[in-house]
Amino acid sequence: MATTDKPLLIKRYASRRLYNTETSDYVTLEDIAAFIRDGREVQIVDLKTGDDLTRQYLLQIIAEHESHGEPVLGVDLLTDLVRGYTTQAASVVPDFLAASFEMLRSGQSKAMENMTSMNPMANMPGFDAMRAQQEAFFKAMSGGLTGAGQAKKPVEKPSTSNDDLDTIKAQLAEMQEKLSKLGK
């Protein structure tokens, strides 16, 4: 799906059905989530009142994913969010979350740059496949915040010596630890 400057307009009818104005068909919450994962901005409006319902539906998509899929938001984080809404800290919560996600996106980009440049293993056979795995990992951890619409490369098992494998494992563990600290 091509990314455009104009958000995809979804209209909600009185029957609560969601209508994609570009393709002239009805869509589900999962379809909307797929548009977003593909890098598309969406705007959901009530047909009758014109009210913007985008936030409400995005929250619903997150809630459904958390209850049916692999939970991403821990209980501690959700508890802190609830506290943030009920205290004077509510004014800082949106800025903090936005800065955290920006830091995650920036860190992801920087990590990918570091893996390709300045890395002596970049000329190693199978490095491209390993980098593709890392990109998929980062995309999964960030919910597809960057790199939208990129085709996935087939993953092949890299052939490395034990020393190289230990180095890669250590780097991966370090990145996972940094990502887990960002989520707290």
C-alpha positions, -999 to +999 in steps of 0.1 A: +000+000+000+014+034-010+020+059+017+005+093+010+004+127+027-033+125+030-047+102+057-070+073+046-105+085+055-127+058+072-163+067+079-183+051+107-219+046+099-247+046+125-246+008+123-210+011+135-197-004+103-165+012+090-163+024+054-131+029+035-137+059+013-108+051-011-118+016-020-155+020-014-158-011+008-163-019+045-133-026+067-126-042+101-104-030+129-079-056+117-079-040+083-073-006+098-044-020+119-029-034+087-031+000+070-013+015+099+014-012+100+019-006+063+027+030+071-006+047+063-021+074+084-059+069+090-086+092+101-119+077+114-149+100+115-185+096+124-206+100+093-235+117+110-218+141+135-184+145+118-167+137+151-131+124+149-131+089+163-095+080+154-082+079+190-111+058+202-105+032+175-067+032+178-072+025+216-096-003+207-071-019+183-045-018+210-068-033+236-079-061+213-043-069+204-034-069+241-062-093+249-059-117+220-023-115+208+010-114+225+008-088+252+033-059+247+022-036+275+030-050+310+007-046+340+032-022+356+032+001+325-006+000+323-009+008+360+015+038+356-006+050+326-038+048+347-020+067+375-008+093+350-044+099+339-056+104+375-028+127+387-014+161+378+012+142+359-013+136+331+001+167+313+036+151+311+025+116+301+018+123+264+051+141+260+070+114+278+054+087+257+060+106+225+097+112+234+101+075+244+088+063+210+109+088+192+139+076+211+130+040+202+127+049+165+160+068+166+177+039+184+164+015+159+177+035+130+210+040+146+214+003+155+207-006+119+232+019+106+258+006+131+252-030+119+259-021+083+287+004+087+316+002+110+308-035+117+337-058+107+312-086+102+294-067+074+315-086+048+308-119+065+287-145+044+251-145+056+253-110+072+225-097+051+202-125+063+212-117+099+205-080+094+171-089+079+163-109+111+174-079+132+152-055+112+123-079+117+130-080+154+131-042+157+100-039+136+082-064+159+094-046+190+084-012+178+051-023+163+063-013+128+070+023+137+096+027+109+105+010+077+068+007+067+061-010+034+095-027+031+095-062+017+108-088+040+140-106+029+142-144+031+160-154+062+189-178+057+210-192+085+244-174+087+275-196+087+298-182+114+325-195+136+317-199+173+335-167+182+314-147+157+283-164+170+291-155+206+297-119+196+264-117+178+246-133+207+262-107+231+251-078+208+216-092+206+213-096+243+226-060+248+200-046+224+172-066+240+182-053+274+181-017+261+147-023+245+133-038+277+145-008+297+127+015+272+095-004+278+096+002+316 
